[in-house]
Amino acid sequence: MAKAKKSKTASFSIKHAAHVNVELLPFHPLPSLKYLDAEALGRAAKTKIEVGSFKTDCCDRHVRAVIEGGKVIGLEVDQCTGSKPAPPDLVPVLRAAMKKLRPKAPGKWKPVPVAAFLAQPQEEPTGPITCIQICIWGHCIVCCTTQIPEIPFWCGDRVIIQRDP
């Protein structure tokens, strides 16, 4: 009787230098921010207001200001469905990209009175929220972070495939 051959599946890792394209995704403030009642929000004990979003190819990541005792105490950003922490192999690439995009790492959030927060130009959210798109070999993922290095990057599970026209 002949012995059956066992099939072997090969699994291995290789290190290879590759060109990685990084794009800082723009923040889009809500046009209605200028119409909010800063005085009323300043009296709120605890609330959240939407201030804008990061537009990505897979979803919009909405940004909210967290208000407590008349001050904006922080910002939070939505994770796309299926988002998860960046895999360990991707973290050094993300950190290198952030270092190149923003030479000064953002500091910890300092509470801001609601009126002062709403009076600031909102082209970029006040605070350390950053979303970037990273592409390699025509495949792209979007990763966001809210505070480097305390909070990790969260990356969308969906892969966006870029195709040249």
FIKOLZA-1660 file (N, C-alpha, C; in steps of 0.1 Angstrom, whole numbers, plus 5000, padded with zeros to 4 digits):
% residues 165
   i   px   py   pz ch aa at
   1 5008 4988 5000  A  M  N
   1 5000 5000 5000  A  M CA
   1 5009 5012 5000  A  M  C
   2 5006 5022 4991  A  A  N
   2 5014 5034 4990  A  A CA
   2 5010 5044 5001  A  A  C
   3 5020 5051 5006  A  K  N
   3 5018 5061 5017  A  K CA
   3 5012 5074 5010  A  K  C
   4 5002 5079 5016  A  A  N
   4 4996 5092 5011  A  A CA
   4 5006 5103 5015  A  A  C
   5 5008 5112 5005  A  K  N
   5 5017 5123 5008  A  K CA
   5 5010 5134 5016  A  K  C
   6 5017 5139 5025  A  K  N
   6 5011 5150 5033  A  K CA
   6 5013 5163 5025  A  K  C
   7 5003 5171 5024  A  S  N
   7 5005 5184 5018  A  S CA
   7 5010 5194 5028  A  S  C
   8 5020 5202 5023  A  K  N
   8 5026 5212 5032  A  K CA
   8 5022 5226 5027  A  K  C
   9 5017 5233 5037  A  T  N
   9 5014 5247 5034  A  T CA
   9 5026 5256 5038  A  T  C
  10 5030 5264 5029  A  A  N
  10 5042 5273 5033  A  A CA
  10 5036 5286 5039  A  A  C
  11 5042 5290 5050  A  S  N
  11 5039 5302 5056  A  S CA
  11 5052 5309 5061  A  S  C
  12 5054 5321 5056  A  F  N
  12 5067 5327 5060  A  F CA
  12 5065 5342 5059  A  F  C
  13 5075 5349 5065  A  S  N
  13 5075 5364 5064  A  S CA
  13 5088 5368 5057  A  S  C
  14 5087 5379 5050  A  I  N
  14 5099 5385 5043  A  I CA
  14 5099 5399 5046  A  I  C
  15 5111 5405 5047  A  K  N
  15 5113 5419 5049  A  K CA
  15 5116 5425 5035  A  K  C
  16 5109 5435 5031  A  H  N
  16 5111 5441 5018  A  H CA
  16 5108 5456 5019  A  H  C
  17 5118 5464 5014  A  A  N
  17 5116 5478 5014  A  A CA
  17 5105 5482 5003  A  A  C
  18 5096 5490 5006  A  A  N
  18 5086 5494 4996  A  A CA
  18 5082 5509 4997  A  A  C
  19 5077 5514 4987  A  H  N
  19 5073 5528 4987  A  H CA
  19 5059 5529 4993  A  H  C
  20 5058 5537 5003  A  V  N
  20 5045 5539 5010  A  V CA
  20 5040 5553 5008  A  V  C
  21 5028 5555 5003  A  N  N
  21 5023 5568 5001  A  N CA
  21 5014 5571 5013  A  N  C
  22 5016 5583 5019  A  V  N
  22 5008 5587 5031  A  V CA
  22 5001 5600 5028  A  V  C
  23 4989 5601 5031  A  E  N
  23 4981 5613 5029  A  E CA
  23 4974 5617 5042  A  E  C
  24 4976 5630 5046  A  L  N
  24 4969 5635 5058  A  L CA
  24 4955 5638 5053  A  L  C
  25 4945 5632 5060  A  L  N
  25 4931 5635 5056  A  L CA
  25 4926 5648 5062  A  L  C
  26 4919 5656 5054  A  P  N
  26 4915 5669 5059  A  P CA
  26 4903 5667 5068  A  P  C
  27 4902 5677 5078  A  F  N
  27 4891 5677 5087  A  F CA
  27 4881 5687 5080  A  F  C
  28 4868 5683 5081  A  H  N
  28 4857 5691 5075  A  H CA
  28 4848 5696 5087  A  H  C
  29 4849 5709 5091  A  P  N
  29 4841 5713 5102  A  P CA
  29 4826 5714 5097  A  P  C
  30 4817 5713 5107  A  L  N
  30 4803 5715 5103  A  L CA
  30 4801 5730 5101  A  L  C
  31 4794 5734 5090  A  P  N
  31 4792 5748 5088  A  P CA
  31 4783 5754 5099  A  P  C
  32 4775 5746 5106  A  S  N
  32 4765 5751 5116  A  S CA
  32 4772 5755 5129  A  S  C
  33 4785 5752 5131  A  L  N
  33 4792 5755 5143  A  L CA
  33 4790 5770 5147  A  L  C
  34 4790 5779 5138  A  K  N
  34 4790 5793 5141  A  K CA
  34 4776 5797 5146  A  K  C
  35 4766 5788 5145  A  Y  N
  35 4753 5791 5149  A  Y CA
  35 4749 5785 5163  A  Y  C
  36 4759 5778 5169  A  L  N
  36 4756 5772 5182  A  L CA
  36 4756 5783 5193  A  L  C
  37 4748 5780 5203  A  D  N
  37 4747 5789 5214  A  D CA
  37 4758 5786 5225  A  D  C
  38 4769 5793 5224  A  A  N
  38 4781 5790 5232  A  A CA
  38 4777 5793 5247  A  A  C
  39 4769 5802 5250  A  E  N
  39 4765 5805 5264  A  E CA
  39 4757 5794 5270  A  E  C
  40 4747 5789 5262  A  A  N
  40 4739 5777 5267  A  A CA
  40 4748 5765 5269  A  A  C
  41 4756 5762 5259  A  L  N
  41 4765 5751 5260  A  L CA
  41 4775 5752 5272  A  L  C
  42 4779 5764 5275  A  G  N
  42 4787 5767 5286  A  G CA
  42 4781 5764 5299  A  G  C
  43 4768 5764 5300  A  R  N
  43 4760 5761 5312  A  R CA
  43 4757 5746 5313  A  R  C
  44 4760 5738 5303  A  A  N
  44 4756 5724 5303  A  A CA
  44 4766 5717 5313  A  A  C
  45 4760 5708 5321  A  A  N
  45 4768 5700 5330  A  A CA
  45 4776 5690 5323  A  A  C
  46 4770 5683 5313  A  K  N
  46 4777 5673 5305  A  K CA
  46 4770 5671 5292  A  K  C
  47 4777 5672 5281  A  T  N
  47 4771 5670 5268  A  T CA
  47 4782 5668 5258  A  T  C
  48 4778 5664 5246  A  K  N
  48 4787 5662 5235  A  K CA
  48 4780 5669 5223  A  K  C
  49 4789 5676 5215  A  I  N
  49 4784 5682 5202  A  I CA
  49 4793 5677 5191  A  I  C
  50 4787 5675 5179  A  E  N
  50 4794 5671 5168  A  E CA
  50 4801 5684 5162  A  E  C
  51 4813 5683 5158  A  V  N
  51 4820 5695 5153  A  V CA
  51 4825 5694 5139  A  V  C
  52 4825 5681 5134  A  G  N
  52 4829 5679 5120  A  G CA
  52 4832 5665 5118  A  G  C
  53 4840 5662 5107  A  S  N
  53 4844 5649 5103  A  S CA
  53 4856 5648 5095  A  S  C
  54 4862 5637 5095  A  F  N
  54 4873 5633 5085  A  F CA
  54 4866 5625 5074  A  F  C
  55 4867 5629 5062  A  K  N
  55 4861 5622 5051  A  K CA
  55 4871 5612 5046  A  K  C
  56 4867 5599 5045  A  T  N
  56 4876 5589 5039  A  T CA
  56 4868 5582 5028  A  T  C
  57 4875 5574 5021  A  D  N
  57 4868 5566 5010  A  D CA
  57 4859 5555 5016  A  D  C
  58 4861 5551 5028  A  C  N
  58 4852 5541 5034  A  C CA
  58 4841 5546 5043  A  C  C
  59 4843 5558 5049  A  C  N
  59 4833 5563 5058  A  C CA
  59 4837 5577 5063  A  C  C
  60 4828 5583 5069  A  D  N
  60 4831 5596 5076  A  D CA
  60 4834 5593 5090  A  D  C
  61 4845 5599 5095  A  R  N
  61 4848 5597 5109  A  R CA
  61 4844 5610 5117  A  R  C
  62 4833 5609 5123  A  H  N
  62 4827 5621 5130  A  H CA
  62 4835 5624 5143  A  H  C
  63 4837 5637 5145  A  V  N
  63 4844 5642 5156  A  V CA
  63 4834 5650 5165  A  V  C
  64 4834 5647 5178  A  R  N
  64 4826 5653 5188  A  R CA
  64 4834 5660 5199  A  R  C
  65 4830 5671 5203  A  A  N
  65 4836 5678 5215  A  A CA
  65 4828 5673 5227  A  A  C
  66 4836 5670 5237  A  V  N
  66 4830 5665 5250  A  V CA
  66 4830 5677 5260  A  V  C
  67 4819 5681 5264  A  I  N
  67 4817 5693 5272  A  I CA
  67 4813 5689 5286  A  I  C
  68 4820 5694 5296  A  E  N
  68 4817 5692 5310  A  E CA
  68 4819 5705 5318  A  E  C
  69 4810 5709 5326  A  G  N
  69 4812 5721 5334  A  G CA
  69 4816 5734 5326  A  G  C
  70 4810 5735 5314  A  G  N
  70 4813 5747 5307  A  G CA
  70 4826 5747 5299  A  G  C
  71 4833 5736 5299  A  K  N
  71 4846 5735 5292  A  K CA
  71 4846 5723 5282  A  K  C
  72 4852 5724 5271  A  V  N
  72 4855 5713 5262  A  V CA
  72 4867 5706 5268  A  V  C
  73 4864 5694 5273  A  I  N
  73 4874 5686 5280  A  I CA
  73 4882 5676 5271  A  I  C
  74 4877 5675 5259  A  G  N
  74 4883 5666 5250  A  G CA
  74 4875 5664 5237  A  G  C
  75 4881 5657 5228  A  L  N
  75 4875 5654 5215  A  L CA
  75 4875 5639 5214  A  L  C
  76 4865 5634 5207  A  E  N
  76 4865 5619 5203  A  E CA
  76 4861 5618 5189  A  E  C
  77 4867 5608 5183  A  V  N
  77 4864 5605 5169  A  V CA
  77 4858 5591 5167  A  V  C
  78 4848 5590 5158  A  D  N
  78 4842 5577 5155  A  D CA
  78 4852 5568 5149  A  D  C
  79 4851 5555 5152  A  Q  N
  79 4858 5545 5144  A  Q CA
  79 4849 5539 5134  A  Q  C
  80 4854 5537 5122  A  C  N
  80 4846 5530 5112  A  C CA
  80 4842 5516 5116  A  C  C
  81 4831 5511 5111  A  T  N
  81 4827 5498 5115  A  T CA
  81 4838 5488 5111  A  T  C
  82 4842 5480 5120  A  G  N
  82 4852 5470 5118  A  G CA
  82 4866 5475 5121  A  G  C
  83 4867 5488 5126  A  S  N
  83 4880 5493 5130  A  S CA
  83 4886 5485 5141  A  S  C
  84 4899 5484 5141  A  K  N
  84 4906 5477 5152  A  K CA
  84 4920 5483 5154  A  K  C
  85 4926 5480 5165  A  P  N
  85 4940 5486 5167  A  P CA
  85 4949 5482 5155  A  P  C
  86 4958 5491 5152  A  A  N
  86 4967 5488 5141  A  A CA
  86 4976 5475 5145  A  A  C
  87 4978 5467 5135  A  P  N
  87 4987 5455 5138  A  P CA
  87 5001 5460 5142  A  P  C
  88 5008 5453 5150  A  P  N
  88 5021 5457 5155  A  P CA
  88 5031 5461 5144  A  P  C
  89 5031 5453 5133  A  D  N
  89 5040 5456 5121  A  D CA
  89 5037 5469 5115  A  D  C
  90 5025 5474 5116  A  L  N
  90 5021 5487 5109  A  L CA
  90 5024 5499 5118  A  L  C
  91 5025 5497 5131  A  V  N
  91 5027 5508 5140  A  V CA
  91 5039 5516 5137  A  V  C
  92 5051 5510 5135  A  P  N
  92 5063 5518 5131  A  P CA
  92 5061 5527 5119  A  P  C
  93 5054 5521 5109  A  V  N
  93 5051 5529 5097  A  V CA
  93 5042 5541 5100  A  V  C
  94 5032 5539 5108  A  L  N
  94 5023 5550 5112  A  L CA
  94 5030 5560 5120  A  L  C
  95 5039 5556 5129  A  R  N
  95 5047 5566 5137  A  R CA
  95 5056 5574 5128  A  R  C
  96 5063 5567 5119  A  A  N
  96 5072 5574 5109  A  A CA
  96 5064 5584 5101  A  A  C
  97 5052 5580 5096  A  A  N
  97 5043 5589 5088  A  A CA
  97 5039 5601 5097  A  A  C
  98 5035 5599 5109  A  M  N
  98 5031 5610 5118  A  M CA
  98 5042 5620 5120  A  M  C
  99 5054 5614 5122  A  K  N
  99 5066 5622 5125  A  K CA
  99 5069 5632 5113  A  K  C
 100 5067 5626 5101  A  K  N
 100 5070 5634 5089  A  K CA
 100 5059 5644 5087  A  K  C
 101 5046 5640 5090  A  L  N
 101 5035 5650 5087  A  L CA
 101 5034 5661 5098  A  L  C
 102 5037 5657 5110  A  R  N
 102 5036 5667 5121  A  R CA
 102 5049 5666 5129  A  R  C
 103 5059 5675 5127  A  P  N
 103 5071 5674 5134  A  P CA
 103 5069 5674 5149  A  P  C
 104 5060 5682 5154  A  K  N
 104 5057 5682 5168  A  K CA
 104 5045 5674 5172  A  K  C
 105 5048 5663 5180  A  A  N
 105 5037 5655 5184  A  A CA
 105 5027 5663 5193  A  A  C
 106 5014 5661 5191  A  P  N
 106 5005 5669 5199  A  P CA
 106 5006 5665 5214  A  P  C
 107 5004 5675 5222  A  G  N
 107 5004 5673 5236  A  G CA
 107 4991 5668 5241  A  G  C
 108 4990 5667 5254  A  K  N
 108 4978 5663 5261  A  K CA
 108 4968 5674 5259  A  K  C
 109 4955 5670 5259  A  W  N
 109 4944 5680 5257  A  W CA
 109 4943 5689 5270  A  W  C
 110 4942 5701 5268  A  K  N
 110 4939 5710 5279  A  K CA
 110 4925 5716 5278  A  K  C
 111 4917 5715 5288  A  P  N
 111 4903 5720 5287  A  P CA
 111 4902 5734 5283  A  P  C
 112 4892 5737 5275  A  V  N
 112 4890 5750 5268  A  V CA
 112 4876 5755 5271  A  V  C
 113 4874 5767 5275  A  P  N
 113 4860 5772 5277  A  P CA
 113 4852 5770 5263  A  P  C
 114 4840 5766 5264  A  V  N
 114 4832 5764 5252  A  V CA
 114 4832 5776 5243  A  V  C
 115 4830 5788 5248  A  A  N
 115 4830 5800 5240  A  A CA
 115 4843 5802 5232  A  A  C
 116 4854 5799 5239  A  A  N
 116 4867 5800 5232  A  A CA
 116 4869 5789 5222  A  A  C
 117 4864 5777 5225  A  F  N
 117 4865 5766 5215  A  F CA
 117 4857 5770 5202  A  F  C
 118 4845 5774 5204  A  L  N
 118 4837 5777 5192  A  L CA
 118 4841 5790 5185  A  L  C
 119 4849 5799 5191  A  A  N
 119 4853 5811 5185  A  A CA
 119 4866 5808 5176  A  A  C
 120 4872 5797 5178  A  Q  N
 120 4884 5794 5171  A  Q CA
 120 4881 5789 5157  A  Q  C
 121 4889 5793 5147  A  P  N
 121 4886 5787 5133  A  P CA
 121 4887 5772 5134  A  P  C
 122 4878 5766 5128  A  Q  N
 122 4877 5751 5129  A  Q CA
 122 4882 5744 5117  A  Q  C
 123 4892 5749 5110  A  E  N
 123 4897 5742 5098  A  E CA
 123 4903 5729 5102  A  E  C
 124 4908 5728 5115  A  E  N
 124 4914 5716 5120  A  E CA
 124 4908 5715 5134  A  E  C
 125 4904 5703 5139  A  P  N
 125 4899 5702 5152  A  P CA
 125 4910 5707 5162  A  P  C
 126 4905 5713 5173  A  T  N
 126 4914 5717 5183  A  T CA
 126 4918 5704 5191  A  T  C
 127 4930 5701 5190  A  G  N
 127 4934 5688 5198  A  G CA
 127 4941 5678 5188  A  G  C
 128 4945 5668 5194  A  P  N
 128 4954 5659 5187  A  P CA
 128 4946 5647 5181  A  P  C
 129 4938 5650 5171  A  I  N
 129 4931 5640 5163  A  I CA
 129 4937 5640 5149  A  I  C
 130 4941 5629 5144  A  T  N
 130 4947 5629 5131  A  T CA
 130 4943 5616 5124  A  T  C
 131 4939 5617 5111  A  C  N
 131 4935 5606 5103  A  C CA
 131 4944 5606 5091  A  C  C
 132 4950 5595 5087  A  I  N
 132 4959 5594 5076  A  I CA
 132 4954 5582 5067  A  I  C
 133 4957 5583 5054  A  Q  N
 133 4955 5572 5045  A  Q CA
 133 4969 5567 5041  A  Q  C
 134 4971 5554 5042  A  I  N
 134 4984 5548 5039  A  I CA
 134 4982 5538 5027  A  I  C
 135 4989 5540 5016  A  C  N
 135 4988 5532 5004  A  C CA
 135 5001 5525 5001  A  C  C
 136 5000 5512 4998  A  I  N
 136 5012 5505 4994  A  I CA
 136 5007 5495 4983  A  I  C
 137 5014 5495 4972  A  W  N
 137 5011 5486 4961  A  W CA
 137 4996 5487 4957  A  W  C
 138 4991 5499 4957  A  G  N
 138 4977 5502 4953  A  G CA
 138 4966 5498 4963  A  G  C
 139 4970 5494 4974  A  H  N
 139 4960 5490 4985  A  H CA
 139 4961 5501 4996  A  H  C
 140 4950 5506 5000  A  C  N
 140 4950 5517 5010  A  C CA
 140 4942 5513 5022  A  C  C
 141 4946 5518 5034  A  I  N
 141 4939 5517 5046  A  I CA
 141 4939 5531 5053  A  I  C
 142 4929 5534 5061  A  V  N
 142 4928 5546 5068  A  V CA
 142 4930 5544 5083  A  V  C
 143 4939 5551 5089  A  C  N
 143 4941 5550 5103  A  C CA
 143 4940 5563 5110  A  C  C
 144 4934 5563 5122  A  C  N
 144 4933 5576 5130  A  C CA
 144 4938 5574 5144  A  C  C
 145 4942 5585 5150  A  T  N
 145 4947 5584 5163  A  T CA
 145 4942 5597 5170  A  T  C
 146 4940 5596 5183  A  T  N
 146 4935 5607 5190  A  T CA
 146 4945 5613 5200  A  T  C
 147 4955 5606 5203  A  Q  N
 147 4965 5611 5212  A  Q CA
 147 4977 5602 5211  A  Q  C
 148 4988 5608 5206  A  I  N
 148 5000 5600 5205  A  I CA
 148 5009 5603 5217  A  I  C
 149 5015 5593 5224  A  P  N
 149 5014 5579 5221  A  P CA
 149 5004 5572 5230  A  P  C
 150 4997 5579 5238  A  E  N
 150 4988 5572 5248  A  E CA
 150 4977 5563 5242  A  E  C
 151 4971 5568 5231  A  I  N
 151 4960 5560 5225  A  I CA
 151 4965 5555 5212  A  I  C
 152 4964 5542 5209  A  P  N
 152 4969 5536 5197  A  P CA
 152 4962 5541 5184  A  P  C
 153 4967 5538 5173  A  F  N
 153 4960 5541 5160  A  F CA
 153 4949 5530 5159  A  F  C
 154 4938 5535 5153  A  W  N
 154 4927 5526 5149  A  W CA
 154 4926 5526 5134  A  W  C
 155 4926 5515 5128  A  C  N
 155 4926 5514 5114  A  C CA
 155 4914 5507 5109  A  C  C
 156 4908 5512 5098  A  G  N
 156 4896 5506 5092  A  G CA
 156 4899 5492 5086  A  G  C
 157 4890 5483 5089  A  D  N
 157 4892 5469 5084  A  D CA
 157 4891 5468 5069  A  D  C
 158 4884 5478 5063  A  R  N
 158 4882 5478 5049  A  R CA
 158 4894 5482 5041  A  R  C
 159 4898 5476 5032  A  V  N
 159 4909 5480 5023  A  V CA
 159 4904 5487 5011  A  V  C
 160 4909 5498 5008  A  I  N
 160 4905 5506 4997  A  I CA
 160 4915 5503 4986  A  I  C
 161 4911 5499 4974  A  I  N
 161 4920 5497 4963  A  I CA
 161 4920 5509 4954  A  I  C
 162 4931 5515 4953  A  Q  N
 162 4932 5527 4943  A  Q CA
 162 4936 5522 4930  A  Q  C
 163 4929 5526 4920  A  R  N
 163 4933 5523 4906  A  R CA
 163 4936 5535 4898  A  R  C
 164 4947 5534 4890  A  D  N
 164 4950 5545 4882  A  D CA
 164 4940 5546 4870  A  D  C
 165 4936 5559 4867  A  P  N
 165 4926 5561 4856  A  P CA
 165 4931 5556 4843  A  P  C
% end
